[in-house]
């Protein structure tokens, strides 16, 4: 029998509100996380995600609402009595113990007879069984994080909580650990609840992502769904980078809604619009744009803006980022284009005249509106850009 045969449990938060003196951290939160899933709570500092994690762990009590794990109400249950373990950003390993001793610690306190064998099995899972006799000070940061993970998993929790677990690692190691964590979760089958402010981390590892803002969930879904079809200004801004344009709905033609921005008519699939009347904000991701050096002919199913002027070029390795402005149409905001580096060097240089085009199918409409004339909104640039062509017609 494996030490990891126990399956994860589902987590349910019902009408959770948590208030502190002077502010409300979480407001009327309803959330269900299915058993065996890898779920991420994503959001900026102060949005309520860590408070949510602490409520699940039992380190905070909700002002109102209930916490259920595996269908059992644990709202009034003490932290050590919940089928939950937490992995923190700080590894919190005992420096005087060996790696195996750290992993065995919780088992021995509970009087588990095969603590040594189970600890070694957990270390084997995180590929550290060959370092069982070392002290934490003899390990790298990534290795210490894997020990902390093994120590949590070995207790067979129904629910594993990850509180910014990779935040202290360098970029390369963090990306490696993202893949390892995802593989470990798939193998052990536990329910993982991962809290992070890192959009790439959430999208790389989680099956489902919930974007939190001001104590509420703005949008929840698969990473692809959230990225390709954000519903609100906040989600479009926080998850990746978006070009946003605000205008008025002027027509509905077949399957598309027509929005006029600065005298230019843009088509958006009606099914991808949150609102279809009045002033609306529509958007398109920078990697969906084509940067053209010659004015193309109008084409059905394609939106076109221009002429524009390239004002900045930034090489980022995987892609080159172009910033363009519209000097002949001040009502249009500046826009950003990501071009995959298929050739050596930039396709165009600052000062070049260009046109921007994109497939109608790639546009989206938000439920709320940005200020008219506002420029593109950005979180962190996403390097996973797709190809952008130059000189196409």
ZAMARGU-4260 file (C-alpha; in steps of 0.2 Angstrom, whole numbers, plus 5000, padded with zeros to 4 digits):
<rodrens>
0) 5000/5000/5000 | 5007/5017/4995 | 5008/5031/5008 | 4998/5042/4996 | 4983/5031/4993
5) 4971/5043/5002 | 4962/5054/4990 | 4960/5072/4992 | 4943/5080/4998 | 4933/5094/4991
10) 4933/5111/4999 | 4917/5122/5001 | 4916/5140/5007 | 4899/5146/5010 | 4895/5164/5012
15) 4911/5168/5020 | 4914/5185/5026 | 4929/5191/5036 | 4930/5208/5044 | 4945/5216/5053
20) 4944/5233/5063 | 4941/5246/5049 | 4940/5235/5034 | 4932/5219/5026 | 4945/5207/5020
25) 4933/5194/5012 | 4915/5198/5007 | 4901/5185/5004 | 4913/5172/4997 | 4906/5156/4989
30) 4918/5144/4982 | 4919/5125/4979 | 4935/5116/4974 | 4932/5098/4968 | 4942/5084/4976
35) 4959/5080/4967 | 4960/5097/4958 | 4974/5110/4958 | 4966/5126/4962 | 4974/5143/4962
40) 4969/5159/4970 | 4977/5173/4961 | 4977/5192/4965 | 4987/5207/4971 | 4992/5210/4989
45) 4978/5214/5000 | 4964/5206/4989 | 4960/5193/5002 | 4968/5177/4995 | 4980/5174/5010
50) 4966/5177/5022 | 4955/5164/5013 | 4969/5152/5015 | 4971/5155/5034 | 4952/5153/5036
55) 4953/5136/5027 | 4968/5131/5038 | 4959/5137/5054 | 4972/5150/5058 | 4958/5163/5056
60) 4939/5162/5061 | 4926/5168/5048 | 4915/5183/5054 | 4901/5174/5045 | 4899/5158/5034
65) 4905/5140/5035 | 4920/5130/5029 | 4917/5112/5024 | 4931/5099/5019 | 4925/5083/5012
70) 4907/5088/5016 | 4911/5090/5035 | 4909/5107/5043 | 4926/5112/5051 | 4922/5130/5054
75) 4924/5128/5073 | 4937/5115/5072 | 4955/5118/5078 | 4969/5119/5065 | 4978/5103/5071
80) 4961/5094/5070 | 4958/5098/5051 | 4964/5086/5037 | 4975/5101/5031 | 4993/5104/5029
85) 5001/5121/5023 | 5018/5124/5014 | 5024/5142/5017 | 5036/5153/5007 | 5048/5151/5022
90) 5052/5133/5023 | 5052/5132/5042 | 5063/5117/5043 | 5071/5112/5059 | 5090/5116/5056
95) 5096/5103/5069 | 5087/5088/5061 | 5091/5079/5046 | 5080/5080/5030 | 5072/5063/5035
100) 5070/5069/5053 | 5061/5084/5047 | 5049/5074/5036 | 5046/5061/5050 | 5043/5074/5063
105) 5024/5075/5062 | 5022/5056/5060 | 5032/5052/5076 | 5022/5065/5086 | 5007/5055/5081
110) 5015/5039/5085 | 5014/5032/5067 | 5024/5016/5068 | 5031/5016/5050 | 5036/5034/5050
115) 5054/5031/5043 | 5047/5021/5028 | 5034/5033/5024 | 5046/5048/5026 | 5058/5040/5013
120) 5043/5037/5001 | 5039/5055/5002 | 5057/5060/4999 | 5058/5048/4984 | 5042/5057/4977
125) 5051/5074/4978 | 5067/5065/4972 | 5077/5069/4988 | 5078/5051/4996 | 5097/5051/4992
130) 5099/5067/5003 | 5089/5060/5018 | 5104/5061/5030 | 5109/5079/5026 | 5104/5094/5036
135) 5093/5108/5028 | 5108/5120/5028 | 5117/5108/5016 | 5103/5110/5003 | 5098/5123/4990
140) 5083/5133/4991 | 5074/5122/4979 | 5079/5107/4988 | 5073/5114/5005 | 5056/5118/4997
145) 5054/5100/4991 | 5058/5094/5009 | 5044/5106/5015 | 5032/5098/5002 | 5037/5080/5007
150) 5034/5085/5025 | 5017/5091/5021 | 5012/5077/5009 | 5018/5063/5021 | 5004/5067/5033
155) 4991/5062/5020 | 4981/5078/5021 | 4965/5079/5012 | 4969/5096/5007 | 4986/5104/5004
160) 4988/5123/5006 | 5002/5132/4996 | 5005/5150/5002 | 5017/5158/4989 | 5028/5143/4991
165) 5040/5148/4977 | 5042/5166/4980 | 5059/5165/4988 | 5066/5155/4973 | 5075/5163/4958
170) 5066/5163/4941 | 5074/5148/4933 | 5072/5137/4949 | 5054/5144/4951 | 5049/5138/4934
175) 5057/5121/4937 | 5047/5119/4953 | 5031/5124/4945 | 5032/5109/4934 | 5037/5098/4948
180) 5023/5103/4959 | 5011/5100/4945 | 5018/5083/4942 | 5018/5078/4961 | 5000/5084/4963
185) 4994/5073/4948 | 5003/5058/4956 | 4997/5060/4974 | 4979/5065/4969 | 4977/5077/4984
190) 4967/5093/4983 | 4979/5108/4981 | 4974/5126/4985 | 4988/5137/4979 | 4989/5156/4984
195) 5000/5167/4973 | 5001/5184/4965 | 5011/5177/4951 | 5000/5175/4935 | 5012/5164/4926
200) 5014/5152/4941 | 4995/5151/4943 | 4992/5148/4924 | 5006/5135/4923 | 5001/5124/4937
205) 4982/5126/4941 | 4967/5117/4933 | 4956/5131/4939 | 4961/5149/4943 | 4950/5161/4953
210) 4956/5179/4951 | 4952/5189/4967 | 4950/5208/4970 | 4945/5217/4985 | 4938/5201/4994
215) 4928/5195/4980 | 4931/5183/4965 | 4931/5193/4949 | 4931/5178/4938 | 4935/5159/4939
220) 4939/5147/4926 | 4953/5137/4917 | 4969/5147/4913 | 4965/5148/4895 | 4947/5154/4898
225) 4953/5168/4909 | 4966/5174/4897 | 4957/5172/4881 | 4940/5179/4887 | 4942/5191/4903
230) 4926/5198/4908 | 4931/5213/4918 | 4944/5227/4917 | 4953/5220/4932 | 4955/5203/4925
235) 4961/5209/4908 | 4974/5220/4917 | 4980/5208/4930 | 4981/5192/4919 | 4993/5196/4905
240) 4993/5212/4895 | 4979/5219/4885 | 4976/5233/4872 | 4959/5241/4878 | 4949/5253/4868
245) 4933/5262/4874 | 4919/5267/4862 | 4901/5266/4858 | 4891/5251/4851 | 4884/5257/4834
250) 4877/5241/4826 | 4874/5222/4828 | 4878/5213/4812 | 4875/5195/4812 | 4886/5186/4824
255) 4896/5202/4827 | 4894/5218/4837 | 4901/5234/4830 | 4910/5247/4841 | 4915/5264/4835
260) 4932/5270/4843 | 4939/5286/4837 | 4929/5286/4821 | 4935/5268/4817 | 4923/5254/4817
265) 4929/5237/4825 | 4919/5221/4825 | 4919/5210/4840 | 4910/5193/4841 | 4894/5196/4851
270) 4896/5179/4860 | 4913/5187/4867 | 4904/5203/4873 | 4899/5206/4891 | 4888/5221/4886
275) 4881/5225/4869 | 4874/5243/4871 | 4880/5260/4876 | 4899/5264/4880 | 4909/5248/4881
280) 4927/5243/4882 | 4934/5230/4870 | 4951/5222/4870 | 4964/5212/4861 | 4979/5203/4867
285) 4996/5210/4860 | 5002/5194/4853 | 4986/5193/4842 | 4990/5208/4833 | 4999/5209/4816
290) 5011/5223/4813 | 5011/5228/4795 | 5023/5239/4786 | 5011/5243/4771 | 4993/5247/4772
295) 4983/5232/4768 | 4966/5230/4759 | 4951/5229/4769 | 4947/5211/4773 | 4931/5203/4779
300) 4934/5196/4797 | 4949/5207/4801 | 4950/5223/4811 | 4962/5236/4805 | 4969/5252/4813
305) 4982/5264/4806 | 4992/5272/4800 | 5002/5272/4817 | 5019/5276/4822 | 5031/5265/4831
310) 5037/5274/4847 | 5047/5261/4856 | 5055/5244/4853 | 5060/5232/4867 | 5069/5215/4864
315) 5064/5202/4877 | 5072/5187/4871 | 5057/5176/4865 | 5048/5191/4858 | 5050/5209/4853
320) 5038/5222/4860 | 5032/5236/4850 | 5023/5252/4857 | 5014/5261/4843 | 5004/5278/4844
325) 4991/5285/4832 | 4997/5303/4828 | 4983/5306/4816 | 4970/5300/4827 | 4972/5306/4845
330) 4956/5297/4850 | 4964/5281/4848 | 4975/5275/4863 | 4993/5269/4861 | 4994/5250/4858
335) 5006/5236/4861 | 5012/5222/4850 | 5021/5206/4854 | 5031/5199/4839 | 5039/5182/4841
340) 5057/5183/4836 | 5057/5172/4821 | 5071/5183/4813 | 5087/5191/4820 | 5083/5208/4827
345) 5068/5220/4826 | 5056/5219/4811 | 5054/5238/4812 | 5062/5252/4821 | 5056/5267/4831
350) 5048/5280/4819 | 5042/5268/4806 | 5024/5269/4799 | 5014/5254/4802 | 4996/5247/4802
355) 4989/5235/4815 | 4977/5221/4811 | 4969/5206/4820 | 4956/5193/4817 | 4938/5198/4823
360) 4938/5182/4833 | 4952/5187/4844 | 4943/5202/4851 | 4933/5203/4868 | 4921/5215/4877
365) 4922/5219/4895 | 4908/5221/4908 | 4914/5237/4914 | 4921/5252/4904 | 4938/5260/4905
370) 4940/5279/4903 | 4938/5284/4885 | 4955/5287/4877 | 4964/5277/4890 | 4979/5268/4884
375) 4982/5249/4885 | 4982/5242/4903 | 4996/5230/4908 | 5001/5219/4922 | 5017/5209/4918
380) 5022/5206/4900 | 5019/5188/4894 | 5034/5181/4884 | 5023/5167/4877 | 5019/5177/4862
385) 5013/5169/4845 | 5020/5174/4828 | 5017/5192/4822 | 5021/5195/4803 | 5028/5211/4795
390) 5023/5217/4778 | 5008/5205/4776 | 4993/5211/4766
</rodrens>
